[in-house]
């Protein structure tokens, strides 16, 4: 089973889907992660503002955070390997993420 881990910058809530000015990329990512979970993928998401210990307990994440600071977030790992860093995936990158995680595209993928 594949594992995907998202290390988010500090946000007001665990997904960033709160407040008055919601980033559409966060909405698309949340929907994609939900689809991954429905496909049996292990999905874990960490928010620096709420779960800082998760960032320092992972040596790779800690090193990248030490090197780039919060500008290096979000960080997306697939099976412990960096897949994307510094921004949320756009439509093309979501397709590549889906291919990397599932080995195929999702019908109606965002």
C-alpha positions in Angstrom: 0.0 0.0 0.0 1.3 3.5 -0.9 1.7 6.1 1.7 1.4 9.9 1.1 2.3 12.4 3.7 1.6 16.1 3.4 3.6 18.6 5.6 1.7 21.9 5.5 2.8 25.3 6.5 1.1 26.8 9.6 -2.6 27.2 8.8 -5.7 28.1 10.8 -6.9 24.5 10.7 -5.7 21.0 9.7 -6.6 21.3 6.0 -6.6 25.1 5.4 -10.3 24.9 4.4 -11.4 27.5 6.9 -11.8 31.2 7.0 -13.0 33.6 4.4 -10.2 33.3 1.8 -9.8 29.6 0.9 -7.1 28.7 -1.6 -8.7 26.7 -4.4 -5.5 24.5 -4.6 -6.2 23.4 -1.0 -9.8 22.4 -2.0 -8.5 20.4 -4.9 -5.8 18.7 -2.8 -8.3 17.8 0.0 -10.6 16.2 -2.6 -7.7 14.3 -4.2 -6.5 13.0 -0.8 -10.0 11.9 0.0 -10.0 9.9 -3.3 -6.7 8.4 -2.4 -8.0 7.2 0.9 -11.0 5.6 -0.8 -8.5 3.8 -3.0 -6.7 2.3 0.0 -3.8 4.8 0.1 -2.5 5.7 3.6 -2.9 9.5 3.8 -1.3 11.5 6.6 -1.4 15.3 6.8 0.5 17.5 9.3 0.1 21.2 10.0 3.2 23.0 11.3 1.1 25.3 13.4 -0.7 22.4 15.1 1.6 19.4 14.9 5.2 20.7 15.0 6.5 17.5 16.6 5.7 15.6 13.4 8.1 17.9 11.5 11.0 17.3 13.8 10.5 13.6 14.2 10.9 13.0 10.5 14.7 13.5 9.7 14.0 14.3 6.1 11.4 16.8 6.8 13.5 18.4 9.6 16.5 18.7 7.3 14.4 20.3 4.5 12.8 22.7 7.0 16.2 23.6 8.5 17.5 24.3 4.9 14.5 26.2 3.4 12.4 27.2 6.3 8.6 27.4 5.9 9.2 28.5 2.2 9.9 24.8 1.6 6.4 23.9 2.6 4.1 22.3 1.7 6.1 19.1 1.4 4.5 16.1 -0.2 6.2 12.7 0.3 5.2 9.4 -1.4 6.5 6.4 0.5 9.0 8.7 2.2 10.4 10.3 -0.9 9.9 14.0 -1.8 7.4 14.3 -4.6 6.7 18.1 -4.4 8.0 20.9 -2.3 7.2 24.6 -1.8 3.8 24.8 -3.4 0.5 22.9 -3.7 0.1 20.9 -6.9 -1.6 22.4 -9.9 -3.8 20.4 -12.2 -0.9 18.9 -14.1 1.0 18.1 -10.9 -2.1 16.5 -9.4 -2.3 14.2 -12.4 1.4 13.2 -11.9 0.8 12.8 -8.2 -2.1 10.5 -8.9 -0.1 8.5 -11.4 2.8 8.2 -8.8 0.4 7.1 -6.0 -2.0 4.9 -7.8 -0.2 3.9 -11.0 -3.2 5.2 -13.0 -5.4 8.2 -13.4 -8.6 8.6 -11.4 -11.9 9.1 -13.3 -13.0 12.6 -12.8 -9.8 13.5 -11.1 -9.4 17.1 -10.0 
